[in-house]
Amino acid sequence: MTLVLFLGVLFVAILAGLPVAFALLLASMALMLQLGTFSPDILAQGLINGVDSFPLLAIPFFLVAGEVMSKGGLSERIVRLAMTLVGHKRGGLGYVAVLTAIVLAGLSGSAVADAAALVSILYPMMRNAGYPEGRSLGLLASGGIIAPIIPPSLPLILIGVAGNISIAKLFMAGIAPGLMMGITLMVVWSLLMRKEDIATLPKASGAERLSAFKEGVWALLLPVIIIGGIRSGVFTPTEAAVVAAVYAIAVSALVYRTLTLALLFEVLVAAGRATAMVMFLVGAAMVAAWLITVAQLPQQLAVLLEPLIESPRLLMLVIMLIVLAVGMVMDLSPTILILVPLLMPVVKMAGIDPVYFGLMFVMNCSIGLLTPPVGTVLNVICGVGKVQMSVAVRGITPFLAAYVALLVLFIIFPELITVPAKVLGG
């Protein structure tokens, strides 16, 4: 009854149009009334304590780094470098898009920002070259959702805090599946382009490749510094965020000379607004998470899923189906903050690796960013590319199917994530 009350109030409030953070607080108040412990003081203190977390400091600094990189002309330099490497191949602009998406994922950690950058730069080029519009948009959008998997990833930070999982381990574990997502997109794209008669670009000379590398090398060093620093133990993920922000500002201001004081102010304001929204949502979610524990909702859920606990793979399949359904109607961050505190105790009972679960959860939620009607990335690419949603949905379908197949493969063979994670994490 308590579980039904909490979820019922939450989803009714969301369907009524309340922002998710307020819906969470309303569901928490309903839960407190049910338990006979209602107190405004507890709500206020819970909001403050929910964001009083050292790992959460990484969010504003990674947001600053991502904003500086995206507005400092970095995306264009990465595209140019990828163009010199694979632009001459059949369907070359598609491979350029995937390589660019992987590199940008290591810089921003935001699916929406990466997808918008890819569409704004590459979509006009692909359209003018005669590539199918829907397929091009589908590839660009699908490339954008690699960002939440490859570090630095804001969703991995959120799931680390919500599920009490090591963020450093999540970062290391995200590298292999992120690269596999990129390879999957390239395979699907090559199959789609076999029957297309599209002119190829001339092959870049060695001098052109060297020039593009020299311009892009400063950007390429950022993920190396972040991953290398965390892997070697030089700094924590939170400290890595500070290093990333300082490095991004220094490179944009002193090397590329694209960052002015006016632009820096704009970047800080944008990052500040995004941080405020995320932190309020996190605070509300932590209040709900505490009440979920007090009301013993995970134990109630465990009773419902008890027949599956002895079969971890089947349990993961059921959980992933639930998350996929929720992700189609709810954005990535709220899905993480609502479901992870509820599911994590059940996952631990089944003996499932929390890092593996965290990666699978984020990947699943990222797929939801591509699905109508709420898919954030889907709506962004339609707006930036100025196309109808029906065109984008048709174009995304084969890549979406490939991602779901990859997700199923990870459920059947969790070692595809856990083994590389142990190797890279030391």
C-alpha positions as CSV (number, residue, x, y, z in Angstrom):
1,M,0.0,0.0,0.0
2,T,2.8,2.4,0.9
3,L,4.7,1.7,-2.3
4,V,1.5,2.3,-4.4
5,L,0.8,5.5,-2.5
6,F,4.3,6.9,-3.2
7,L,4.4,6.0,-6.9
8,G,0.8,7.0,-7.4
9,V,1.2,10.5,-6.0
10,L,4.5,10.9,-7.8
11,F,3.3,10.0,-11.3
12,V,-0.1,11.8,-10.9
13,A,1.8,15.0,-9.9
14,I,4.1,14.6,-13.0
15,L,1.2,14.0,-15.3
16,A,-0.5,17.0,-13.9
17,G,2.5,19.1,-15.1
18,L,4.4,19.7,-11.9
19,P,8.2,19.9,-12.2
20,V,9.7,16.6,-11.1
21,A,11.4,18.1,-8.1
22,F,8.1,19.4,-6.7
23,A,6.4,16.1,-7.6
24,L,9.1,14.3,-5.5
25,L,8.5,16.6,-2.6
26,L,4.7,16.1,-2.9
27,A,5.1,12.3,-2.9
28,S,7.5,12.6,0.1
29,M,4.9,14.6,2.0
30,A,2.2,12.0,1.2
31,L,4.6,9.3,2.5
32,M,5.3,11.3,5.7
33,L,1.6,11.7,6.3
34,Q,1.1,7.9,5.8
35,L,3.9,7.2,8.3
36,G,2.6,9.8,10.7
37,T,5.9,11.7,10.7
38,F,5.0,14.9,8.8
39,S,7.3,17.8,9.6
40,P,8.3,20.8,7.4
41,D,11.6,21.0,9.3
42,I,12.5,17.5,8.2
43,L,11.7,18.4,4.5
44,A,13.8,21.5,4.7
45,Q,16.7,19.8,6.5
46,G,16.5,16.9,4.0
47,L,16.8,19.3,1.0
48,I,19.9,20.9,2.5
49,N,21.5,17.6,3.5
50,G,20.7,16.1,0.1
51,V,23.0,18.4,-1.7
52,D,25.6,18.6,1.1
53,S,27.8,16.1,-0.7
54,F,31.5,16.4,-1.9
55,P,31.0,14.3,-5.0
56,L,28.2,16.6,-6.2
57,L,30.8,19.5,-6.4
58,A,31.9,17.8,-9.7
59,I,28.7,18.8,-11.4
60,P,29.2,22.6,-11.6
61,F,32.8,22.3,-12.6
62,F,32.1,19.7,-15.4
63,L,29.3,21.9,-16.6
64,V,31.7,24.9,-16.8
65,A,34.2,22.8,-18.7
66,G,31.6,21.5,-21.1
67,E,30.2,25.0,-21.7
68,V,33.6,26.5,-22.4
69,M,34.5,23.6,-24.8
70,S,31.2,23.9,-26.7
71,K,31.3,27.7,-27.0
72,G,35.0,28.0,-27.6
73,G,35.0,26.5,-31.1
74,L,36.2,23.1,-29.9
75,S,33.6,21.1,-31.7
76,E,34.6,22.5,-35.1
77,R,38.2,21.5,-34.5
78,I,37.3,18.0,-33.5
79,V,35.1,17.6,-36.6
80,R,37.9,18.8,-38.8
81,L,40.3,16.3,-37.3
82,A,37.8,13.4,-37.8
83,M,37.2,14.6,-41.4
84,T,40.8,14.3,-42.3
85,L,40.9,10.7,-40.8
86,V,37.7,9.1,-42.2
87,G,36.0,11.7,-44.3
88,H,37.1,10.1,-47.6
89,K,35.4,6.7,-46.9
90,R,32.1,5.6,-48.3
91,G,29.5,7.3,-46.0
92,G,32.5,9.1,-44.6
93,L,30.5,12.0,-42.9
94,G,28.7,9.4,-40.8
95,Y,32.0,8.0,-39.5
96,V,33.1,11.5,-38.9
97,A,29.9,12.0,-36.8
98,V,30.6,8.9,-34.7
99,L,34.2,9.7,-34.0
100,T,33.3,13.3,-33.2
101,A,30.6,12.1,-30.8
102,I,33.0,9.8,-29.0
103,V,35.6,12.6,-28.5
104,L,32.9,15.2,-27.5
105,A,31.6,12.6,-25.0
106,G,34.9,12.8,-23.2
107,L,34.7,16.6,-23.0
108,S,31.1,17.6,-22.1
109,G,29.3,14.6,-20.5
110,S,26.0,16.0,-21.8
111,A,23.9,14.2,-24.4
112,V,21.8,17.2,-25.3
113,A,24.9,19.5,-25.8
114,D,26.7,16.9,-27.9
115,A,23.7,16.1,-30.1
116,A,23.0,19.8,-30.7
117,A,26.7,20.4,-31.6
118,L,26.7,17.5,-34.0
119,V,23.5,18.5,-35.7
120,S,24.4,22.1,-36.0
121,I,27.8,21.4,-37.6
122,L,27.4,18.1,-39.5
123,Y,23.7,18.0,-40.5
124,P,24.0,20.8,-43.1
125,M,27.1,19.1,-44.6
126,M,25.4,15.7,-44.8
127,R,22.3,17.1,-46.3
128,N,24.2,19.1,-49.0
129,A,26.2,16.0,-49.8
130,G,23.1,14.0,-50.5
131,Y,22.8,11.8,-47.4
132,P,19.3,10.8,-46.4
133,E,17.9,13.4,-44.0
134,G,16.2,11.0,-41.6
135,R,19.2,8.6,-41.4
136,S,21.6,11.4,-40.9
137,L,19.6,12.9,-38.0
138,G,19.2,9.5,-36.5
139,L,22.9,8.9,-36.5
140,L,23.7,12.3,-35.1
141,A,21.2,11.9,-32.3
142,S,22.3,8.4,-31.5
143,G,25.9,9.6,-31.3
144,G,24.9,12.3,-28.9
145,I,23.7,9.7,-26.2
146,I,27.2,8.2,-26.0
147,A,28.0,11.2,-23.7
148,P,26.3,9.9,-20.6
149,I,28.4,6.7,-20.7
150,I,31.9,7.9,-21.4
151,P,33.5,10.0,-18.6
152,P,33.2,12.7,-17.6
153,S,29.5,11.9,-17.3
154,L,27.0,13.9,-15.2
155,P,24.5,11.0,-15.1
156,L,27.2,8.7,-13.8
157,I,27.9,11.2,-11.0
158,L,24.2,11.3,-10.1
159,I,23.8,7.5,-10.1
160,G,27.0,7.3,-8.0
161,V,25.5,9.6,-5.4
162,A,22.0,8.1,-5.5
163,G,23.1,4.5,-5.4
164,N,26.2,5.0,-3.2
165,I,28.5,3.6,-6.0
166,S,32.1,4.6,-6.5
167,I,32.1,7.4,-9.2
168,A,35.7,6.6,-10.1
169,K,34.8,3.0,-10.8
170,L,31.7,4.1,-12.8
171,F,33.9,6.4,-14.9
172,M,36.4,3.7,-15.7
173,A,33.6,1.2,-16.4
174,G,32.0,3.6,-18.9
175,I,34.9,3.6,-21.3
176,A,34.4,0.2,-22.9
177,P,30.6,0.2,-23.3
178,G,30.8,3.8,-24.7
179,L,33.3,2.7,-27.3
180,M,31.1,-0.3,-28.1
181,M,28.2,2.0,-28.7
182,G,30.3,3.9,-31.2
183,I,31.3,0.7,-33.0
184,T,27.7,-0.4,-33.1
185,L,26.7,2.9,-34.8
186,M,29.4,2.5,-37.3
187,V,28.4,-1.0,-38.2
188,V,24.7,0.0,-38.6
189,W,25.7,3.0,-40.7
190,S,27.9,1.0,-43.0
191,L,25.0,-1.4,-43.6
192,L,22.6,1.5,-44.3
193,M,25.0,3.1,-46.7
194,R,25.7,0.1,-48.9
195,K,22.9,0.9,-51.3
196,E,23.4,4.7,-51.2
197,D,25.1,6.4,-54.2
198,I,26.9,9.3,-52.4
199,A,30.0,10.9,-53.6
200,T,33.0,10.5,-51.3
201,L,35.3,13.3,-50.2
202,P,38.9,13.5,-51.4
203,K,41.4,11.9,-49.1
204,A,43.2,14.4,-46.8
205,S,47.0,14.7,-47.3
206,G,49.4,14.1,-44.5
207,A,50.0,17.8,-44.1
208,E,46.2,18.4,-43.7
209,R,46.0,15.6,-41.1
210,L,48.9,17.0,-39.1
211,S,47.5,20.5,-39.2
212,A,44.1,19.3,-37.9
213,F,45.8,17.2,-35.2
214,K,47.8,20.2,-34.0
215,E,44.6,22.3,-33.7
216,G,42.6,19.5,-32.0
217,V,45.3,18.0,-29.8
218,W,44.6,20.4,-26.9
219,A,41.0,19.2,-26.8
220,L,42.0,15.6,-27.1
221,L,44.3,15.9,-24.0
222,L,41.3,16.8,-21.7
223,P,39.8,13.3,-21.5
224,V,43.3,11.9,-21.2
225,I,44.0,14.1,-18.2
226,I,40.7,13.3,-16.6
227,I,40.9,9.5,-17.0
228,G,44.6,9.3,-16.4
229,G,44.4,11.4,-13.3
230,I,41.6,9.3,-11.8
231,R,43.1,6.0,-12.9
232,S,46.5,6.8,-11.3
233,G,44.9,8.2,-8.1
234,V,46.3,11.7,-8.6
235,F,42.9,13.2,-8.1
236,T,39.3,12.2,-7.3
237,P,36.5,12.6,-9.8
238,T,35.5,15.8,-8.0
239,E,39.0,17.2,-8.2
240,A,39.2,16.1,-11.8
241,A,36.2,18.3,-12.5
242,V,38.1,21.3,-11.2
243,V,41.1,20.4,-13.3
244,A,38.9,20.1,-16.3
245,A,37.3,23.5,-15.8
246,V,40.6,25.2,-15.3
247,Y,42.2,23.4,-18.3
248,A,39.2,24.2,-20.6
249,I,39.3,27.9,-19.6
250,A,43.1,28.1,-20.0
251,V,43.1,26.4,-23.5
252,S,40.2,28.4,-24.8
253,A,41.6,31.7,-23.5
254,L,45.4,31.3,-24.1
255,V,45.7,28.7,-26.9
256,Y,42.6,29.1,-29.1
257,R,42.0,32.7,-28.0
258,T,38.2,32.3,-28.4
259,L,37.2,32.9,-24.8
260,T,36.5,36.5,-23.9
261,L,35.5,37.9,-20.6
262,A,31.9,38.4,-21.9
263,L,31.8,34.8,-23.1
264,L,33.2,33.6,-19.8
265,F,30.5,35.4,-17.9
266,E,27.9,33.9,-20.2
267,V,29.4,30.4,-19.6
268,L,29.4,30.8,-15.8
269,V,25.7,32.0,-15.8
270,A,24.6,29.1,-18.0
271,A,26.5,26.6,-15.8
272,G,25.1,28.2,-12.7
273,R,21.5,27.9,-13.9
274,A,22.0,24.3,-14.9
275,T,23.7,23.5,-11.5
276,A,20.8,25.1,-9.6
277,M,18.2,23.0,-11.4
278,V,20.2,19.8,-10.9
279,M,20.9,20.4,-7.3
280,F,17.3,21.2,-6.4
281,L,16.2,18.0,-8.1
282,V,18.9,16.1,-6.2
283,G,17.9,17.6,-2.9
284,A,14.2,16.6,-3.5
285,A,15.3,13.1,-4.6
286,M,17.4,12.6,-1.5
287,V,14.5,13.5,0.7
288,A,12.4,10.9,-1.1
289,A,15.3,8.4,-0.9
290,W,15.5,8.8,2.9
291,L,11.7,8.3,3.3
292,I,11.8,5.3,0.9
293,T,14.3,3.7,3.3
294,V,12.2,4.6,6.4
295,A,9.0,3.3,4.9
296,Q,10.9,0.1,3.9
297,L,9.7,0.4,0.3
298,P,12.7,-1.6,-1.1
299,Q,11.8,-4.5,1.1
300,Q,8.2,-4.3,-0.3
301,L,9.6,-4.3,-3.9
302,A,11.9,-7.2,-3.0
303,V,8.9,-9.2,-2.0
304,L,7.4,-8.5,-5.4
305,L,10.6,-9.5,-7.2
306,E,11.5,-12.3,-4.9
307,P,11.0,-15.0,-7.5
308,L,13.6,-13.3,-9.7
309,I,16.3,-12.7,-7.1
310,E,17.8,-16.1,-7.6
311,S,18.2,-15.4,-11.3
312,P,20.3,-12.2,-11.7
313,R,20.1,-12.0,-15.5
314,L,16.3,-12.4,-15.5
315,L,16.0,-9.8,-12.8
316,M,18.2,-7.4,-14.8
317,L,16.0,-8.0,-17.9
318,V,12.9,-7.2,-15.9
319,I,14.5,-4.1,-14.3
320,M,15.8,-2.9,-17.7
321,L,12.3,-3.3,-19.2
322,I,10.8,-1.2,-16.4
323,V,13.5,1.5,-16.8
324,L,13.1,1.5,-20.6
325,A,9.3,2.1,-20.1
326,V,9.8,4.8,-17.6
327,G,12.6,6.4,-19.6
328,M,10.2,6.9,-22.5
329,V,8.1,9.3,-20.5
330,M,10.6,10.8,-18.1
331,D,14.0,12.5,-18.5
332,L,17.3,10.8,-17.6
333,S,18.1,12.6,-14.3
334,P,14.7,12.2,-12.6
335,T,14.6,8.5,-13.6
336,I,17.9,7.9,-11.9
337,L,17.1,9.8,-8.8
338,I,13.6,8.2,-8.4
339,L,14.3,4.6,-9.3
340,V,17.9,3.9,-8.2
341,P,17.3,4.3,-4.4
342,L,14.3,2.0,-4.8
343,L,16.0,-0.7,-6.9
344,M,19.6,-0.7,-5.4
345,P,18.8,-2.8,-2.3
346,V,17.1,-5.4,-4.6
347,V,20.1,-5.4,-6.9
348,K,22.5,-6.0,-4.0
349,M,20.3,-8.9,-2.7
350,A,20.6,-10.6,-6.1
351,G,24.4,-10.2,-6.0
352,I,24.5,-8.0,-9.1
353,D,27.7,-5.8,-9.4
354,P,26.5,-2.2,-8.5
355,V,28.9,-0.7,-11.0
356,Y,27.6,-2.9,-13.8
357,F,24.0,-2.0,-12.7
358,G,24.8,1.7,-12.7
359,L,26.2,1.6,-16.3
360,M,23.3,-0.5,-17.6
361,F,20.8,1.9,-15.9
362,V,22.4,5.0,-17.4
363,M,22.7,3.4,-20.9
364,N,19.0,2.4,-20.7
365,C,17.9,5.9,-19.6
366,S,20.0,7.4,-22.4
367,I,18.1,5.3,-25.0
368,G,15.0,6.9,-23.6
369,L,16.4,10.3,-24.7
370,L,15.8,9.2,-28.3
371,T,12.2,7.9,-27.9
372,P,9.0,10.0,-28.4
373,P,7.2,11.8,-27.0
374,V,9.5,13.1,-24.2
375,G,12.9,12.2,-25.6
376,T,15.0,15.3,-24.9
377,V,17.6,14.6,-27.5
378,L,14.9,13.8,-30.1
379,N,13.2,17.1,-29.5
380,V,16.6,19.0,-29.6
381,I,17.7,17.5,-33.0
382,C,14.3,18.3,-34.5
383,G,14.6,21.9,-33.3
384,V,18.2,22.4,-34.4
385,G,17.8,20.5,-37.7
386,K,14.4,22.1,-38.3
387,V,12.7,18.8,-39.3
388,Q,9.4,17.1,-38.4
389,M,9.6,14.6,-35.6
390,S,8.2,11.9,-37.8
391,V,11.2,12.2,-40.1
392,A,13.6,12.0,-37.1
393,V,11.8,9.0,-35.6
394,R,12.0,7.0,-38.8
395,G,15.7,7.9,-39.1
396,I,16.5,6.9,-35.5
397,T,14.7,3.6,-35.5
398,P,17.6,1.3,-36.8
399,F,20.1,2.8,-34.4
400,L,17.6,2.6,-31.6
401,A,17.1,-1.1,-32.4
402,A,20.9,-1.7,-32.5
403,Y,21.3,0.0,-29.0
404,V,18.5,-2.2,-27.5
405,A,20.2,-5.3,-29.0
406,L,23.5,-4.1,-27.4
407,L,21.7,-3.7,-24.1
408,V,20.4,-7.3,-24.3
409,L,23.9,-8.5,-25.1
410,F,25.2,-6.8,-22.0
411,I,22.5,-8.5,-19.9
412,I,23.4,-11.9,-21.3
413,F,27.1,-11.3,-21.0
414,P,27.7,-8.8,-18.2
415,E,31.5,-9.6,-18.5
416,L,31.5,-7.3,-21.5
417,I,31.3,-4.5,-18.9
418,T,32.7,-5.9,-15.7
419,V,36.0,-7.3,-17.1
420,P,37.1,-4.1,-18.9
421,A,36.0,-2.2,-15.8
422,K,38.3,-4.2,-13.6
423,V,41.2,-3.9,-16.0
424,L,40.8,-0.2,-16.5
425,G,40.0,0.4,-12.8
426,G,43.0,-1.5,-11.6
